[in-house]
Amino acid sequence: MSGNSVFRHQHSGVLSIAAVEAPHVVTSEWIDEQLAETYQRNGLRSGLLAGLAGIEERRWWNTDISFADAAAMAGKAAIERAGIDSSEIGVLISTSVCKEHLEPSIACSVHHQLGLSSACLNFDIGNACLGFVNAMHVAGTMLDAGTVKYALIVDGEGSRYTQEATLNRLRSPDSTAGDVFAEFASLTLGSGAAAMVMARSDRHKEVHKFVGGVTRAATQHNSLCVGSLDRMTTDTHGLLVAGLDLAADAWADAADDFNWSQGLDWYIVHQVSKVHTTMLCDRLGINSAKVPLTFPQYGNVGPAAIPITLAKVQDDIQPGQRVLCMGIGSGLNTSLTEILW
């Protein structure tokens, strides 16, 4: 059986959120052109990225921008938007999946670039595409306990190296249709960065209250998606089915604690593809009109996808509206977290 937990927060909330776009637009049509010979040789048709996945384009960083650089740019924007003294930030959490090295942590570089206090605790949380939502829970717990005044969560992701390496492999004269499908998900990835400042509600009345949520795990599926910077292999169908089952279990677990079937105004879901979003809405009975989409232009930006999407629509969310952030990370883990705007 999978494990689950329900959590609630009392004094923490979102003070600001910011996103930074990578500058180079890479269209799915261009990727199809790079794989034209492979498609023809294996009897595959082009257009699956746009037609099936619904991803028209994604973005790449300049080659001289590191993942930590991207995260730091977003962190700087979030701090400026929050209007706080950065010396009062008590914890910095980096949730980037993408790393050039195993150590030191991405958080160390971001901490240095932002000039944060030496008293500011800093570390990475790695949990695939769920890391940012997990960090919100950890930061909220620290704020509730009064151990920090402000928490900064950052994430910088880049798909350029992975997709260039994937295209090189798939252009090989001996690549098969099976190879294409095994690495198809790699071509849906995108680049971008996001950051969030969280604070106590008794210190900032304007914070968007972090209500709480539910988590659930199905780690028997830990081999369905395995990735590194060089290659990501995915059982796309198996991951979709198992992820939807897990989300449905978590949704059912939350029924007695949160009234999510009624009264929610926004669903900020992890941005994977058109198929995933459509099937998730159908499975949970969610009104798709309340689900803003960023994957058509940005692809799957990993753990940055939820905060990027939230940042894009934040000015349209009205005070008092209920926002549900819904993430699923390979492994498998899921977390559903409510914010009262």
ABEGO torsion letter per residue (X at the ends): XBBBBBBBBAABBBABBBBBBBABBBBAAAAAAAAAAAAAAAGBBBGAAAAAAGBABBBBBBAABBAAAAAAAAAAAAAAAAGBBAAABABBBBABABBABAOBBAAAAAAAAAGBBAABBBBBBBBEAAAAAAAAAAAAAAAAAGABABBBBBBBBBAAAAAAAAAAAAABAABBAAAAAAAAAAAABBBEBBBBBBBBAAABAABBBBAEEBBBBBAAAAAABBBBAABBBBBAAAAAAAAAAAAAAAAAAAAAABBAABGBABBBBBBABAAAAAAAAAAAGBBAAABBBAAAAAEBAEAAAAAAAAAAAAAABBBGBBBBBBBBBBOBBBBBBBBBX
